[in-house]
């Protein structure tokens, strides 16, 4: 049930970080998974956190990644 939220988050991050991100890939998972990675490094795991990330969390992690 998180696909619409994931698509909105991906669109927002691409708009803001178009030069920094080469692309965003949404991969459907199971069991409510939602993982955010940058260059193979995990920056957010819904399974670990028990919740969907905020835009600010993902945005901050992208900024910190380089």
C-alpha positions in Angstrom: 0.0 0.0 0.0 3.0 2.4 0.0 3.5 2.5 -3.8 1.7 5.9 -4.2 3.7 7.4 -1.4 7.0 5.9 -2.7 6.3 7.4 -6.2 5.6 10.8 -4.8 8.8 10.7 -2.6 10.9 9.6 -5.6 9.5 12.4 -7.8 10.2 15.0 -5.1 13.8 13.8 -4.6 14.5 13.7 -8.3 13.2 17.2 -8.7 15.3 18.5 -5.9 18.4 16.4 -6.5 18.4 16.0 -10.3 22.1 16.7 -10.6 23.1 14.5 -7.7 20.9 11.4 -8.4 21.5 9.5 -11.6 18.1 7.9 -11.2 15.5 6.5 -8.8 14.2 2.9 -9.1 11.1 1.7 -7.3 11.2 -2.0 -6.8 8.0 -3.6 -5.4 8.7 -5.7 -2.3 6.7 -7.8 0.0 5.7 -7.6 3.7 5.6 -3.8 3.7 9.2 -3.4 2.7 10.5 0.1 1.9 14.2 0.4 1.6 16.1 3.6 0.5 19.6 3.1 -0.7 22.3 5.4 -2.2 25.1 3.7 -4.2 24.2 0.4 -2.5 24.3 1.8 1.1 21.1 1.7 3.1 19.9 5.0 4.3 16.5 4.0 5.5 14.7 0.7 6.2 11.0 0.7 6.9 11.3 -2.8 8.3 13.9 -1.6 10.8 12.2 1.7 11.7 8.7 0.3 11.7 7.4 3.2 9.7 7.6 5.0 6.3 10.3 7.7 6.1 9.5 11.4 6.0 10.7 13.5 3.0 13.0 15.3 5.4 14.7 12.1 6.5 15.4 11.0 2.9 16.4 14.5 1.8 18.9 14.8 4.7 20.4 11.4 3.9 20.8 12.4 0.3 22.5 15.6 1.2 24.8 13.8 3.7 25.8 11.2 1.0 27.9 13.6 -0.8 
